[in-house]
Amino acid sequence: MLHHFPSALRPAIVALWAIDEAMWAAIAAASQPALAGIKLAWWREALARLDHDPAPPEPRLRAVADHIVSRGVSGSDVAGIEEGWAALLDPVPDADRVLLRGQRLFAIEARLLGVEDPLLPKAGSLFALGDAMRRRLGDFGQARQALLVDLRGRRVGRAARPVTLAARLAARDLAEPEGTPGRALALLGHRFHGRITGADYPARRE
């Protein structure tokens, strides 16, 4: 998906997703939710400090400072994705908080790309819920289905499609196992027609 972004923006996109992956790692590696919460809080606070302090000698934070903050997106904006990850530590995660991760990731990418599209929040929400379900971090079937119905037949504008490719893959993976040949076709189809949900819907029911 990275190659669908302009080459000048790719270091910023890599930096953003490296932070997102670091937050996932904080959850995956922790033996207790409280420990994961402490690690997530550290990332949130360290990112927010980039708005007024030099980046510390941590490669992922340096990359955010060099490639994202330098483009006018604040460290606090990047830190906002932490709330969606933190919500997954609750015994019964709140879907509305979980989807904030996707909304904020997509909003940052869109700002870096200089595009707007009314479907970006819902596309980001679908990505966040689908990704959480793929990682077995919760069952958000009702919220997921509502998003799929809402997005059915609607098209993302061409300029915003590099951002929403991740949502198209999430939608595909809810219907078919990861790694099927159809994933590559789903990406190409999204770039062409802009639909996030495709002929593979309605999604399979548990």
C-alpha positions as CSV (number, residue, x, y, z in Angstrom):
1,M,0.0,0.0,0.0
2,L,2.9,2.3,0.7
3,H,3.7,2.6,-3.0
4,H,0.3,4.2,-3.7
5,F,1.5,7.3,-1.8
6,P,3.7,9.9,-3.5
7,S,7.4,9.0,-2.9
8,A,8.0,12.2,-0.9
9,L,5.4,11.2,1.6
10,R,6.4,7.6,2.1
11,P,8.8,8.2,5.0
12,A,6.0,10.0,6.9
13,I,3.6,7.1,6.2
14,V,6.2,4.6,7.4
15,A,6.8,6.6,10.5
16,L,3.1,6.8,11.3
17,W,2.5,3.1,11.0
18,A,5.7,2.3,12.9
19,I,4.2,4.2,15.9
20,D,0.9,2.3,15.5
21,E,2.8,-1.0,15.4
22,A,4.7,0.0,18.5
23,M,1.5,0.5,20.3
24,W,0.2,-2.9,19.2
25,A,3.5,-4.4,20.5
26,A,3.0,-2.8,23.9
27,I,-0.3,-4.7,24.1
28,A,1.0,-8.0,22.7
29,A,4.1,-8.2,24.8
30,A,2.5,-7.2,28.2
31,S,1.6,-9.9,30.6
32,Q,-1.0,-7.7,32.3
33,P,-3.3,-5.0,30.9
34,A,-2.0,-2.5,33.5
35,L,1.5,-3.0,32.1
36,A,0.3,-2.4,28.6
37,G,-1.5,0.7,29.7
38,I,1.8,2.1,31.2
39,K,3.6,1.4,27.9
40,L,0.9,3.0,25.9
41,A,0.8,6.1,28.1
42,W,4.6,6.4,27.6
43,W,4.2,6.5,23.9
44,R,1.3,9.0,24.1
45,E,3.3,11.4,26.4
46,A,6.5,11.0,24.3
47,L,4.7,11.9,21.1
48,A,3.0,14.9,22.7
49,R,6.3,16.2,23.9
50,L,7.5,16.4,20.3
51,D,5.4,19.6,20.0
52,H,7.7,21.5,22.2
53,D,10.9,19.4,22.8
54,P,13.5,17.9,20.5
55,A,13.0,14.3,19.7
56,P,14.8,11.9,22.0
57,P,17.2,9.2,20.7
58,E,14.4,6.8,19.9
59,P,14.3,6.0,16.2
60,R,10.5,5.9,15.8
61,L,10.0,9.2,17.7
62,R,12.8,10.8,15.6
63,A,11.1,9.7,12.5
64,V,7.8,11.2,13.6
65,A,9.6,14.5,14.3
66,D,11.5,14.5,11.1
67,H,8.8,13.4,8.7
68,I,5.4,14.2,10.3
69,V,5.7,17.0,12.7
70,S,7.9,18.8,10.2
71,R,4.9,18.7,7.8
72,G,2.6,20.5,10.2
73,V,0.9,17.5,11.9
74,S,1.4,17.7,15.7
75,G,2.9,15.0,17.9
76,S,-0.3,15.3,19.9
77,D,-2.3,14.3,16.8
78,V,-0.2,11.2,16.4
79,A,-0.6,10.5,20.1
80,G,-4.3,10.4,19.6
81,I,-4.3,7.0,18.1
82,E,-3.3,5.7,21.6
83,E,-6.9,6.0,22.8
84,G,-8.1,3.4,20.4
85,W,-5.4,0.9,21.5
86,A,-6.0,1.7,25.2
87,A,-9.7,0.9,24.8
88,L,-8.8,-2.7,23.8
89,L,-7.4,-3.2,27.3
90,D,-10.9,-2.9,28.9
91,P,-12.7,-6.2,29.7
92,V,-15.4,-5.2,27.3
93,P,-13.9,-2.7,24.8
94,D,-16.1,0.2,23.8
95,A,-16.4,0.1,20.0
96,D,-16.7,3.9,19.7
97,R,-13.3,4.3,21.3
98,V,-11.7,1.5,19.4
99,L,-12.7,3.1,16.1
100,L,-11.0,6.3,17.0
101,R,-7.6,4.7,16.2
102,G,-8.6,4.2,12.5
103,Q,-10.3,7.6,12.3
104,R,-7.2,9.4,13.5
105,L,-4.8,7.4,11.4
106,F,-6.7,8.1,8.3
107,A,-7.1,11.8,9.2
108,I,-3.4,12.2,9.6
109,E,-2.7,10.4,6.3
110,A,-5.2,12.6,4.6
111,R,-3.7,15.7,6.0
112,L,-0.3,14.7,4.9
113,L,-1.6,14.0,1.5
114,G,-3.6,17.2,1.4
115,V,-7.0,15.6,0.7
116,E,-10.5,15.5,2.2
117,D,-13.3,13.0,1.7
118,P,-16.5,12.6,3.7
119,L,-16.1,8.8,3.8
120,L,-12.7,8.9,5.6
121,P,-14.0,8.7,9.2
122,K,-16.2,5.7,8.4
123,A,-13.4,4.0,6.4
124,G,-11.0,4.5,9.3
125,S,-13.6,3.1,11.7
126,L,-14.0,0.0,9.6
127,F,-10.3,-0.5,9.4
128,A,-9.9,-0.2,13.2
129,L,-12.7,-2.6,13.9
130,G,-11.6,-5.1,11.3
131,D,-8.0,-5.0,12.4
132,A,-8.9,-5.5,16.1
133,M,-11.0,-8.5,15.1
134,R,-8.2,-9.9,13.0
135,R,-5.9,-9.7,16.0
136,R,-8.6,-11.3,18.2
137,L,-8.9,-8.3,20.4
138,G,-12.6,-8.2,20.5
139,D,-15.8,-9.0,18.7
140,F,-17.4,-5.9,17.2
141,G,-19.8,-7.7,14.8
142,Q,-22.7,-5.3,15.3
143,A,-20.7,-2.1,14.8
144,R,-18.8,-3.7,11.9
145,Q,-22.0,-4.7,10.1
146,A,-23.4,-1.3,10.5
147,L,-20.4,0.3,8.9
148,L,-20.4,-2.3,6.0
149,V,-24.1,-1.4,5.4
150,D,-23.4,2.3,5.5
151,L,-20.5,2.1,3.1
152,R,-22.1,-0.3,0.6
153,G,-22.1,1.2,-2.9
154,R,-20.4,4.5,-1.8
155,R,-17.2,5.6,-3.5
156,V,-14.1,7.3,-2.1
157,G,-12.7,10.1,-4.2
158,R,-9.7,9.2,-6.3
159,A,-7.3,11.5,-4.4
160,A,-8.1,9.9,-1.0
161,R,-7.9,6.3,-2.2
162,P,-4.3,5.7,-1.0
163,V,-5.6,6.3,2.5
164,T,-8.6,4.1,2.3
165,L,-6.8,1.1,0.8
166,A,-6.3,-0.2,4.3
167,A,-10.0,-0.1,4.9
168,R,-10.7,-2.0,1.7
169,L,-8.3,-4.7,2.8
170,A,-9.9,-4.9,6.2
171,A,-13.3,-5.3,4.5
172,R,-11.9,-8.0,2.3
173,D,-10.3,-9.9,5.3
174,L,-13.7,-9.9,7.1
175,A,-15.1,-12.0,4.3
176,E,-12.1,-14.1,3.2
177,P,-9.0,-15.4,4.9
178,E,-5.9,-13.2,4.8
179,G,-3.5,-14.1,2.1
180,T,-6.0,-15.1,-0.5
181,P,-5.3,-13.9,-4.1
182,G,-8.3,-11.8,-3.9
183,R,-6.6,-9.3,-1.6
184,A,-4.4,-8.0,-4.4
185,L,-7.4,-7.7,-6.7
186,A,-9.3,-5.9,-4.0
187,L,-6.5,-3.3,-3.8
188,L,-6.4,-2.8,-7.5
189,G,-10.2,-2.6,-7.7
190,H,-10.3,0.0,-5.0
191,R,-7.8,2.3,-6.8
192,F,-10.0,2.0,-9.9
193,H,-13.6,2.3,-8.5
194,G,-13.1,3.6,-5.0
195,R,-15.5,1.2,-3.3
196,I,-14.5,-0.2,0.1
197,T,-17.1,-3.0,0.2
198,G,-17.3,-5.2,-2.8
199,A,-19.0,-8.3,-4.1
200,D,-17.6,-10.2,-1.2
201,Y,-20.3,-8.7,1.1
202,P,-22.3,-9.2,3.1
203,A,-19.5,-10.4,5.3
204,R,-19.6,-13.9,6.7
205,R,-21.6,-14.3,9.9
206,E,-20.1,-15.9,13.0
